[in-house]
Structure formats: structure tokens, C-alpha cells
Amino acid sequence: MSDILRRQFLAHVAQTSPSPMMVEVARAEGVFFYTPGGKRYYDLVAGVSVSNVGHGNAEVVRAVQRQAADYMHVMVYGELVERPQVEYAARLVAAMPDPIDSVYFVNSGAEAVEGALKLAKRYTGRTEMISMRCAYHGSTHGAMSMMGAPEGEEWKGAFRPLLPDTRAIRFNCVEDLAQITRRTACVLCEPVQGEAGVRPPQAGYLEALRRRCDEVGALLVFDEIQTGMGRTGEMFAMTRYGVTPDIVCLAKALGGGMPLGAFAARGEVMSTLTHDPALGHITTFGGHPVCCAAGLAAMRYIEEHGLAAAAERMGALYEELLRDHPAVKEIRRSGLLLAVELGSSERLYLIMEIFKREGIMSDWFLYCDTAFRISPPLVISEEEVRDSAAIIRRCMDELLQE
């Protein structure tokens, strides 16, 4: 990276932390990205589960090019009939369990959560909203309000006051479900907690959560922003775990690498945003036709190439290849979303530097700085899994010698 580019990046591109990775990307293909000098990195983050169909996927690129040539933005979302939106919405609901049949496209995961919260309050007429501890749902004010306390206070504290009438309960704790009452508009839950360090649901927990919401008339909202689009071994985690929410939030891989989010529900619920008041939720760029064309091409690719099933196989292979290393304390997994637990934040920070030097791009989790992430594009081959796992093992060997 040239000194000029480095200075311009630090001076003019707003930073999110005092220590950005500072790796310049020249191009990306499949499960790799490359620096201008030609150094290759295994991408084991995939943009935090965005690039499920791989970098530079030819079918997605062609869909983007075709749609950009036809038309891009023409009118605010929901007014004109745009084929990419219509076809993608139809394909999404065909893959979802009944009775979800209506999709509202937005720009991002945070906006999908914001729309879902508004929809729940509008439909139920209630105000209390419950989330899970160690949950992450986005950085806008409403989504941040649902970041699970007390673990989320590090991010939330500086931005208060946030939304009132919110509370957090413990994920996988059936006892806490009693806190869901007839005051509750919705419960927002990741079916697999991501930023907590990949915490799958315990047997029977999501079913008990569903029953409790039904008992008191609260809506169950699943945040499938990270788990959707094949990541957990099914197209959606709700299918894998056999529990259907009232509203589901999607983003990340939804756009095939382009910015796109959505919240989906049954039509009876979704229609409440159309009246009293009309335009209950509006967005200018939500469901951008180029983004929808990219997402539709990506979903077709996932289905036609069996990438959801491949995610389970490749995730299991990573687990098999890494679990016996003496540096590994535990591996938590759902499909091709893994947290490799080292048991120490000091060790984690050290291995991140070793990874970067050895051509592995990984990351830790917001609420778990003792484990590193493995969530590569779902197109990763068995040979690439074995090769990247061998590099990881060598990096962990070096870690133990530090």
C-alpha cells in the first residue's frame, strides 16, 4: 500500500476503530482476495457472511450488469412494479415456511430490524420489546436499543437515551421466558447467536419461545441476517431448527454481495403498515433493482448448486480438522458458521496477527473476544477447507510457542 493511499484512507474514510486491518484489496475471486502486490488471503469472514456465493460469482456479476443496463433507481420503494423485486420476493417466500408470504425490501440488516420493530408495535398495539442478552442487531438507534444488556452496554451507553420499554432476557434460558407477557409486542431473537460467539439453540428452546409468544399474543421476530441464505445448512435457520417466527429479518448474503435487507411476515401483519397512517414505513433505495437482481441470482445459485447442504459438510470438516489441536478449547458450530474457542483474549489477538501474516482473514466476535470466526463463502471446496485448516493449525502451533 502506498503511503499516499494509506494517509488518505486514515484521513478521509471515517474509521470505526483505532486499529483498522489496513489490508488493501486489489481483487477477489471465489474464497480469496488479493492485495496489489499479489498476496493471497483465504477469506474466512466473507464480509461477515455476506459473500455466500463467493467473490466475483459470474452469474451474480452478469445479473448486475444486465439490470444496470435496463434501469437502476426510478422511484421510491413500493410504488412501481419492478421485475427484480417481484421475482425475488416470490422466490424468497417459496423457500420460507407458511404463513410467511410478504416481503418488504430495505437497504440493510439494521433497517430490516427497525422495520420489524415498527411492524410489531403497529400490529399488536403494544410497546414492550424483548431481546436476548449478547444479541447484536445493528447500530441504528432502534436496533441498538435491542442489543442485549448488560453485554451491550459498552456500545449503547454513550448513545442513551435509546428506545424505552425494552428489556433483555437470557438466550437458551427457559426460565426467563416468563418475562414475556401480554405487554410484550415482540421478542427479537437470533436463532443462532452470532456475535455472542456462535451459540446454537439448545434442544426445545426455540419451541418453548414460540409457545410462550403464542400464549401472550406477542410476535416472535427472528434475526436471520447472518444465518440466512444457506449459512447454517438450510436456506434459513428457522427451517433447520423447525420453528417459524411471525417476522423474519434478512440482509448480508441476501443481496449476493450488494447492499440489501428485508423483513418478511404474513400479509395480514405486513398490511398494517399501509394505513393509519399510510406510508407507515418508507424507503427510497430499499429493494434497489440492481441489488434485487444480484440477490435473486445468488439465491438461484445457492439452490441450484446445493450450497446449503455443502455448508453443513464443509463446516463439519473444519470441525473435524481443528478440534484436536491443543490450542482449541471448544468449537461451536451451526453449518459453516464456526467459533473456534481459544479461551483467552490475549491468545486471540496474537493469532489475528499471525493469521494476517500467513494469508488468513478471520475475525473475532463482538461479545466473545476469546474465539475466532470461520465463515467462508459457501462455495469453498473440500481441498480449500483442508488447505486453510492446515494453515490455521500451523498458526496455532506458532501461537503456543509465543
VMD Tcl script that draws the C-alpha trace (Angstrom):
set ca {
  {0.00 0.00 0.00}
  {1.42 3.40 -0.95}
  {1.99 5.95 1.80}
  {-0.34 8.38 0.00}
  {-3.22 5.89 -0.14}
  {-2.67 4.93 3.48}
  {-2.74 8.58 4.59}
  {-5.86 9.30 2.53}
  {-7.63 6.24 3.94}
  {-6.92 7.27 7.52}
  {-7.66 10.97 6.88}
  {-10.78 10.83 4.74}
  {-12.52 7.45 5.20}
  {-14.38 7.61 8.53}
  {-12.98 4.98 10.85}
  {-14.88 2.57 13.09}
  {-11.99 1.75 15.43}
  {-8.49 2.95 16.28}
  {-6.97 -0.16 14.65}
  {-8.33 -0.99 11.17}
  {-6.92 -4.07 9.44}
  {-5.21 -1.91 6.78}
  {-5.03 -4.63 4.11}
  {-5.57 -3.20 0.63}
  {-7.78 -5.27 -1.68}
  {-6.98 -5.31 -5.38}
  {-9.35 -8.10 -6.46}
  {-11.33 -11.01 -5.05}
  {-12.34 -14.35 -6.53}
  {-14.06 -17.36 -5.03}
  {-12.87 -17.73 -1.43}
  {-9.81 -15.49 -1.87}
  {-8.89 -11.86 -2.07}
  {-5.59 -10.42 -3.23}
  {-3.51 -7.35 -2.43}
  {-1.98 -5.17 -5.19}
  {1.30 -6.99 -4.55}
  {-0.35 -10.35 -5.23}
  {-0.54 -11.67 -1.67}
  {-3.46 -14.10 -1.36}
  {-5.76 -14.33 1.64}
  {-8.26 -17.04 2.48}
  {-11.41 -15.07 3.25}
  {-12.82 -16.85 6.30}
  {-15.12 -13.93 7.17}
  {-16.92 -13.47 3.82}
  {-17.87 -9.93 4.77}
  {-19.48 -11.38 7.92}
  {-21.45 -13.98 5.97}
  {-22.25 -11.68 3.04}
  {-20.33 -13.35 0.20}
  {-22.02 -16.75 0.42}
  {-21.79 -17.44 -3.32}
  {-18.14 -16.40 -3.49}
  {-16.36 -13.32 -4.71}
  {-16.83 -12.44 -8.36}
  {-19.57 -15.01 -8.90}
  {-20.11 -14.86 -12.66}
  {-23.89 -15.31 -12.51}
  {-24.29 -12.50 -10.00}
  {-21.99 -10.21 -11.98}
  {-23.99 -10.82 -15.15}
  {-27.27 -10.13 -13.34}
  {-25.89 -6.83 -12.03}
  {-24.65 -5.80 -15.47}
  {-27.93 -6.68 -17.20}
  {-30.10 -4.88 -14.65}
  {-27.87 -1.79 -14.53}
  {-28.21 -1.55 -18.30}
  {-32.03 -1.85 -18.11}
  {-32.70 0.58 -15.26}
  {-31.48 1.46 -11.83}
  {-33.38 3.65 -9.35}
  {-36.63 5.05 -10.75}
  {-38.96 5.67 -7.79}
  {-39.21 5.17 -4.05}
  {-39.82 1.58 -2.98}
  {-43.33 0.19 -3.29}
  {-44.77 2.45 -6.00}
  {-43.70 0.90 -9.30}
  {-43.74 -2.73 -10.38}
  {-40.08 -3.71 -10.79}
  {-39.47 -7.24 -12.01}
  {-36.33 -7.97 -9.92}
  {-38.21 -7.12 -6.71}
  {-41.28 -9.15 -7.64}
  {-39.39 -12.24 -8.78}
  {-37.07 -12.19 -5.78}
  {-39.89 -11.75 -3.27}
  {-41.76 -14.67 -4.84}
  {-38.67 -16.91 -4.70}
  {-37.96 -15.98 -1.09}
  {-41.47 -16.75 0.19}
  {-41.49 -20.02 -1.77}
  {-38.49 -21.09 0.33}
  {-39.99 -19.93 3.63}
  {-42.44 -21.84 5.80}
  {-46.11 -20.86 5.79}
  {-47.68 -18.47 6.55}
  {-44.88 -16.00 5.68}
  {-45.83 -14.64 2.29}
  {-44.95 -10.93 2.14}
  {-41.50 -9.32 1.84}
  {-40.61 -5.69 2.50}
  {-37.23 -4.88 0.93}
  {-34.95 -2.36 2.62}
  {-31.25 -1.44 2.44}
  {-29.56 -3.21 5.33}
  {-29.91 -5.51 8.31}
  {-30.31 -2.65 10.75}
  {-33.14 -1.20 8.68}
  {-34.78 -4.61 8.48}
  {-34.75 -4.76 12.29}
  {-36.11 -1.22 12.54}
  {-38.96 -2.10 10.19}
  {-39.73 -5.31 12.07}
  {-39.90 -3.49 15.42}
  {-42.24 -0.86 13.99}
  {-44.40 -3.57 12.43}
  {-44.67 -5.47 15.72}
  {-45.71 -2.36 17.63}
  {-48.17 -1.36 14.92}
  {-49.79 -4.81 14.68}
  {-50.06 -5.55 18.40}
  {-50.66 -2.04 19.72}
  {-48.14 -2.82 22.47}
  {-44.87 -1.10 23.34}
  {-42.62 -3.50 25.25}
  {-39.94 -5.21 23.16}
  {-37.71 -8.01 24.42}
  {-34.34 -9.10 23.07}
  {-31.67 -11.56 24.17}
  {-28.51 -10.86 26.10}
  {-25.39 -10.87 23.93}
  {-27.54 -10.07 20.88}
  {-26.39 -7.81 18.07}
  {-28.98 -6.38 15.67}
  {-27.37 -3.26 14.20}
  {-26.12 0.21 15.07}
  {-29.13 2.44 14.39}
  {-30.97 3.72 17.46}
  {-33.78 1.17 17.48}
  {-31.59 -1.80 16.62}
  {-29.01 -0.70 19.18}
  {-31.75 -0.48 21.81}
  {-32.23 -4.22 21.32}
  {-28.58 -5.10 21.88}
  {-28.73 -7.34 24.91}
  {-27.79 -5.70 28.21}
  {-25.58 -5.81 30.13}
  {-23.18 -7.08 27.48}
  {-24.28 -4.43 25.01}
  {-23.74 -1.50 27.35}
  {-20.21 -0.92 26.06}
  {-21.78 0.12 22.73}
  {-25.08 1.54 23.98}
  {-24.01 3.64 26.94}
  {-22.63 6.59 25.00}
  {-25.79 6.93 22.90}
  {-28.53 6.98 25.50}
  {-31.39 7.70 25.72}
  {-32.45 4.90 23.41}
  {-35.87 3.29 22.95}
  {-37.87 2.95 26.17}
  {-39.73 -0.16 27.28}
  {-37.09 -2.64 26.20}
  {-35.57 -5.48 28.17}
  {-33.20 -8.38 27.58}
  {-33.54 -11.96 28.71}
  {-31.05 -14.82 28.57}
  {-30.83 -16.88 25.38}
  {-31.37 -20.61 25.98}
  {-32.89 -19.92 29.42}
  {-36.45 -21.28 29.51}
  {-36.96 -19.78 32.97}
  {-36.63 -16.24 31.54}
  {-39.50 -16.80 29.10}
  {-41.91 -15.93 31.92}
  {-40.82 -12.31 31.44}
  {-42.68 -12.30 28.11}
  {-46.16 -11.03 28.99}
  {-49.29 -9.52 27.49}
  {-47.47 -6.18 27.47}
  {-44.91 -7.55 25.03}
  {-45.18 -6.51 21.39}
  {-42.38 -8.77 20.19}
  {-39.40 -10.87 21.11}
  {-36.38 -10.38 18.85}
  {-34.11 -13.40 18.72}
  {-31.28 -14.75 16.58}
  {-31.99 -18.48 16.09}
  {-28.21 -18.89 16.38}
  {-26.49 -16.13 18.31}
  {-23.72 -14.80 16.10}
  {-21.75 -12.09 17.87}
  {-22.05 -13.99 21.14}
  {-19.61 -16.44 19.56}
  {-21.89 -18.83 17.62}
  {-24.34 -20.10 20.25}
  {-26.88 -22.52 18.73}
  {-30.23 -23.05 20.46}
  {-30.47 -25.84 22.99}
  {-32.95 -28.60 22.22}
  {-36.51 -27.38 22.77}
  {-35.62 -23.75 23.50}
  {-36.94 -22.13 20.32}
  {-40.09 -24.26 20.53}
  {-40.67 -23.05 24.10}
  {-40.08 -19.46 22.99}
  {-42.62 -19.89 20.20}
  {-45.22 -21.31 22.60}
  {-44.75 -18.50 25.11}
  {-45.18 -15.84 22.43}
  {-48.37 -17.56 21.27}
  {-49.70 -17.76 24.83}
  {-49.44 -14.00 25.40}
  {-50.03 -12.75 21.85}
  {-46.51 -11.42 21.31}
  {-44.89 -11.61 17.88}
  {-41.76 -13.69 17.50}
  {-39.13 -11.98 15.33}
  {-36.12 -13.93 14.08}
  {-32.98 -12.05 13.11}
  {-31.65 -14.24 10.28}
  {-29.39 -11.52 8.97}
  {-26.27 -13.64 9.48}
  {-27.81 -17.11 9.48}
  {-29.96 -16.84 6.37}
  {-29.23 -17.80 2.76}
  {-27.70 -21.21 3.42}
  {-25.18 -20.42 6.13}
  {-26.44 -22.89 8.75}
  {-27.02 -25.84 6.40}
  {-30.56 -24.89 5.34}
  {-31.67 -21.87 3.34}
  {-32.89 -20.37 6.64}
  {-32.03 -21.35 10.20}
  {-35.74 -21.34 11.08}
  {-36.11 -24.33 8.76}
  {-33.12 -26.11 10.28}
  {-34.48 -25.68 13.80}
  {-38.12 -26.21 12.89}
  {-39.62 -23.03 14.37}
  {-41.45 -20.40 12.31}
  {-41.43 -16.78 13.51}
  {-44.07 -14.15 12.80}
  {-41.47 -11.84 11.26}
  {-38.02 -12.66 9.90}
  {-35.23 -10.17 9.19}
  {-32.75 -10.80 6.37}
  {-29.71 -8.99 4.95}
  {-25.97 -9.70 4.46}
  {-25.98 -12.57 1.89}
  {-29.50 -11.57 0.76}
  {-28.02 -9.21 -1.84}
  {-25.41 -11.57 -3.25}
  {-22.73 -9.04 -2.32}
  {-24.85 -5.96 -2.99}
  {-26.49 -3.96 -0.14}
  {-29.96 -5.35 0.52}
  {-32.13 -6.17 3.51}
  {-35.71 -7.29 4.08}
  {-38.24 -8.15 6.71}
  {-40.92 -10.70 5.89}
  {-44.22 -11.69 7.52}
  {-47.66 -12.91 6.63}
  {-49.68 -10.44 4.60}
  {-52.20 -9.77 7.37}
  {-49.42 -8.47 9.61}
  {-47.48 -6.62 6.92}
  {-50.58 -4.79 5.63}
  {-50.84 -2.77 8.84}
  {-48.02 -0.55 7.56}
  {-50.27 0.65 4.71}
  {-52.85 2.53 6.79}
  {-53.39 4.53 10.00}
  {-51.03 6.02 8.92}
  {-50.37 5.24 5.29}
  {-46.67 5.01 4.47}
  {-46.03 3.50 7.89}
  {-42.57 2.51 6.71}
  {-40.97 4.02 3.61}
  {-37.57 3.81 1.99}
  {-36.06 5.48 -1.07}
  {-33.47 2.92 -2.10}
  {-34.85 -0.20 -0.40}
  {-35.15 -3.08 -2.83}
  {-32.92 -1.36 -5.39}
  {-33.48 -3.24 -8.66}
  {-29.76 -3.95 -9.19}
  {-29.46 -5.30 -5.64}
  {-32.56 -7.46 -6.07}
  {-31.26 -8.81 -9.38}
  {-27.98 -9.72 -7.69}
  {-29.75 -11.32 -4.74}
  {-32.06 -13.32 -6.98}
  {-29.11 -14.63 -8.99}
  {-27.30 -15.55 -5.78}
  {-30.31 -17.39 -4.34}
  {-30.71 -19.35 -7.57}
  {-27.03 -20.25 -7.37}
  {-27.35 -21.41 -3.75}
  {-30.32 -23.61 -4.63}
  {-29.02 -24.99 -7.93}
  {-25.56 -25.80 -6.54}
  {-26.72 -27.22 -3.21}
  {-24.68 -24.73 -1.20}
  {-26.78 -25.05 1.96}
  {-26.07 -28.78 2.19}
  {-22.43 -28.09 1.30}
  {-22.25 -25.63 4.19}
  {-23.05 -28.39 6.65}
  {-20.48 -30.74 5.12}
  {-17.69 -28.17 4.96}
  {-18.46 -26.90 8.46}
  {-18.28 -30.42 9.84}
  {-14.97 -30.94 8.02}
  {-13.44 -27.81 9.58}
  {-14.59 -29.02 12.98}
  {-13.03 -32.44 12.42}
  {-9.72 -30.97 11.22}
  {-9.30 -28.44 14.04}
  {-10.93 -29.77 17.20}
  {-7.98 -31.90 18.36}
  {-5.43 -29.08 18.29}
  {-4.14 -28.36 21.81}
  {-4.86 -24.63 21.44}
  {-8.56 -25.30 20.82}
  {-10.79 -25.36 23.90}
  {-14.10 -25.78 22.07}
  {-15.68 -25.40 18.63}
  {-19.23 -24.11 18.41}
  {-20.89 -24.55 15.04}
  {-24.05 -24.23 13.02}
  {-23.45 -25.20 9.40}
  {-20.50 -23.22 8.06}
  {-20.56 -20.70 10.90}
  {-17.93 -21.63 13.48}
  {-16.39 -20.13 16.59}
  {-13.03 -21.68 17.46}
  {-12.56 -21.05 21.16}
  {-9.03 -20.35 22.39}
  {-10.07 -19.44 25.93}
  {-8.00 -16.25 26.07}
  {-8.36 -12.80 24.52}
  {-4.57 -12.42 24.61}
  {-4.18 -15.55 22.51}
  {-6.90 -14.38 20.15}
  {-5.26 -11.02 19.47}
  {-1.92 -12.74 18.87}
  {-3.35 -15.24 16.42}
  {-5.09 -12.49 14.45}
  {-1.67 -11.03 13.68}
  {-0.28 -14.45 12.78}
  {-3.27 -15.10 10.52}
  {-2.79 -11.81 8.69}
  {0.87 -12.59 8.06}
  {0.09 -16.14 6.85}
  {-2.76 -15.22 4.49}
  {-5.82 -15.98 6.62}
  {-8.52 -13.37 7.12}
  {-10.54 -14.15 10.23}
  {-12.15 -12.07 12.95}
  {-13.48 -12.31 16.47}
  {-16.97 -11.66 17.82}
  {-18.35 -8.52 19.44}
  {-19.30 -10.33 22.65}
  {-16.67 -13.05 22.52}
  {-13.05 -11.96 22.18}
  {-11.69 -15.39 23.01}
  {-12.75 -17.19 19.80}
  {-12.07 -16.65 16.12}
  {-14.57 -16.87 13.30}
  {-14.70 -19.31 10.39}
  {-17.45 -18.36 7.95}
  {-16.02 -18.51 4.41}
  {-18.07 -18.30 1.23}
  {-20.25 -21.39 0.90}
  {-18.55 -22.24 -2.41}
  {-15.39 -23.32 -0.57}
  {-14.17 -26.72 -1.75}
  {-13.01 -29.65 0.34}
  {-9.45 -29.06 -0.88}
  {-9.64 -25.41 0.19}
  {-11.04 -26.36 3.59}
  {-8.20 -28.80 4.15}
  {-5.56 -26.34 2.97}
  {-6.88 -23.42 5.05}
  {-7.29 -25.67 8.09}
  {-3.66 -26.76 7.74}
  {-2.56 -23.11 7.71}
  {-4.73 -22.43 10.78}
  {-3.13 -25.36 12.59}
  {0.34 -24.04 11.79}
  {-0.69 -20.64 13.08}
  {-1.94 -22.22 16.31}
  {1.31 -24.17 16.63}
  {3.15 -20.85 16.48}
  {0.70 -19.35 18.96}
  {1.56 -22.00 21.55}
  {5.23 -21.19 21.15}
  {4.73 -17.49 21.91}
}
mol new
graphics top color blue
foreach p $ca { graphics top sphere $p radius 0.5 }
foreach p [lrange $ca 0 end-1] q [lrange $ca 1 end] { graphics top cylinder $p $q radius 0.2 }
display resetview
